[in-house]
């Protein structure tokens, strides 16, 4: 919040929840030694230091906040992009925001799974 205030970003509203394809709860690894290494826990990667986090969808958050326009949705979810975009179908279909994807790392995935949303 302090960073938003320092940069005069009054239209940004950070939410303390995860985004996915459906409303649920998921395990989250909170790595205090390296916050950038924190991530959702899937069935493939069980860890000890976890907490449960609420999961919502972009569609639900847009509707519940009566958002009429989005200039940007930045998603940095380390391989969970398709799930987040699955939960944004109505928002993307309504053209509230124009999708664009920047892929920085391969992660061994053959082609970006989120390309189907373009």
N, C-alpha and C positions, 0 to 999 in steps of 0.2 A: 504494500500500500504506500509506503514511503517513497518508493521509486516512482510510482505513478504521480504522486503529489509533486515531487521534485521536477518532473518533466511536464507538468501542467496537463496531464492526460485525464481530464474530467469525464470523458465519455467512456472510459474503460471501467469494467466492473468485474474484477477477478472473483471466481467462484471456487470454494473449497470442496470440489468434487471431481470425480472422474467422468469422462464422457465415453459413451459406447453405443452399441447398436440398440440397447434396450435398458430400461430402468431396472437396476438390480443393486447388489452389493458385491464387491470383489476384494480379495486380499491384495494388500499393497506392501511392498518391501520398502521401508523407510531406512535409507542408509545414511546415518549421521556423519560418517566419515567422508562420504562423497555424494552430496545431494543429486548430482547429475546421474548417479548410478541407481537412484531410486526408481522403481517401476512396479507395474501391476504384476501379480503372480498368476501365471497360467498353470494348467495342470502339468506342464512340462518342467516348470522351474520352481519347485517348492523351496521355501527359505524359512529360516527360524525367526528373524526379526520382522514380523509382519503386523499389520493392523488392517481392519476392515474399513473400506471407504465406500461412500454412496456413489452410485453410477447413475447418471442421467443421460439424456440425449440432447443434441443441439435442437432438434424440433421441439422438444418439451420446454427447454429453457427459453427459446424464442417466443413460444406461445405464452408461457406463464408470465413473461415480462412484457408482453405486448410490443415486442420489437418489430418495427415496420421497415427498418433498413439496417443492413450490415455492410460496412465498408471492407472489413477484413475479418476472416477467421483464421487464426494461426494455430496449426495443429503440429505438435512435436511430441509424438507418442511412441516412438521407437518400435514400429512394426504393428501398431494397433490402429493405423490410419483407416483401413477398410471398415473396421468396427465403428469408429467414430463417424465416418461418412455414411454408413448404413443407417445411423440414427439421425441423419440430416436430410433425408430424402425430400420431405415437404419443403424445407427451407431452400434447398437447391432447386427444386422444381418451380418454386415461386420466384426464382431469380432474385432473391433478396441479396445474394452475393454471387459473384462470378468465381467459379473454382479455378484454382491454379495449383499445380503441384511442382515442388522443387525436391528432387531426390538427391540427397547428399552421399548416402552410403548404400551399398548393395545388400548387405546382411544375408547374402546367399539366396535371395529371393529372385526367381526368374521373371523379371518385369515387375513394374509397380502394380500391386493389387488394386490400388486406388485409382488407376487409370480408367477403370470402367465407369467412373463417375463424371468423366469429362464429356 
